Amino acid sequence: PRVGPRGGGVRVTVTGLFFGSAYSRGYEADAYANITVDVGGRPCDGVQFVSDTEVRCTVGEGVGPSPVSLTVHDGLLTRSARVEGGFTHSLVYAAGALAGSGNGFVAAGPARAGGEEA
């Protein structure tokens, strides 16, 4: 999922290409310990290498939209990718239409600490 509770604990799947060894190109294994995933600058727990195209982990706590970063460490070669706003910690998502206006809205909360909008 792309949205979860502020307290974290959500198991997410990150998809892409070539998460295994730099030379893998289709490599699959039960474990590959050279991958890290961060959500909002915090490390994911229980990072699980599923295949060369899929990694799973459990997101920690946070507030609002957060970047998701995945890094593969392969000796001297390090590859990484980042998706801004790839995961959102939120208590509430609401959507609706304003009667008679033809306009709709989507609201998310809460705001970040300090009153900054999430």
N, C-alpha and C positions, 0 to 999 in steps of 0.2 A: 504493500500500500504506500501511497505518497503522503498520507495524513495519519497521525497517531496522537495519542494523549501526551500531555506535558510530562508525565512521569516516565515516558519511554516504555520499554518492555515489549515493543512490537518487533516481530521478526520480519525483515525485509529481504527482497531479492534484488540484487544489482545485476543487470545484464549488459553485455558488451562483447568484445572480441579479444582473444589472445591473453586471457588472465593467467594462463599457465606460464611455463618457461618461455623465454624469448624465442626459443627454437621449437616451441610446441606445435603450433599450427594444427590444432585438433587434439592435443594431448589431454587426457582425462586421468584423474587419479582420485583416490579416496581422501588424500590430504595434500595440501601444498601450503607450507607455513610462511611463504614469503609475500603474503598479501595483507595489507592493512586497509581498513575502511573507517573514515571519519564522517560523522554527521554533525554539522555545526561546530566543527573544531574539536569534537570529543570522539575518542575511539569507540567504535562499535564493539560489543561483546560477542564472543562465540563466533568469530569469523569462520565460515565454512566454505572451502573451495568445493564447488559442486562439479564444475566442468570448466573447460576453456572459455566458456561464454556465460557462466553463472556463478555468482558468489552470494552467500546469505549471511546475515548477521542480525544481532539484536540491538536496536537503537536505544541509547540512553535518554535521560531527561533533557528537556529544552523548552524554548518558547518561540513560537512563530516560525517563519520560513527559514530553513537552514540549507547551506550548501552540502552536497554529498561528494566526498573525495575518495577515490580508490587508487592505491599505489601498489605496484608490483616491484619488488626488490629482487633483482637477479644478478648477484655479484656486483660487477662494476656498472651494470645497466639498471637504471631505475626509470620506470614508466608510470605516469599518473594521469588521471583525468578528473575533472571537477564539473559538477552540474550545480549551478546556482539555483537555490530554491527547490532542490530536488526532494526535500522532505519537509513537512510542516508539522510542528508540535502545536496542537490546538485543542481547546476544550469544546469549542462550539463552532460549527459552521452553519450558517443560516442563509436561506435564499428565499426570495419571494418577488411579488410584483406590487407596485404601488397602484392602488385602485384608481381606475380611470385615466391613468397617465400613460399607460403603455410601456412604462419603464420598469425594469427589474433591478434587483440588487443581490449581491452576495456579501456576507459579513463573516469575519473570522475573529476570534478572540482567544485569549486575552492579548493585551498589548505587551510589549517587552518591558522590562524593568525601567523605571524612569519615565513612563508615559509614552515612550516611543511607539509608534504604530508597528505592529508585527507584519 
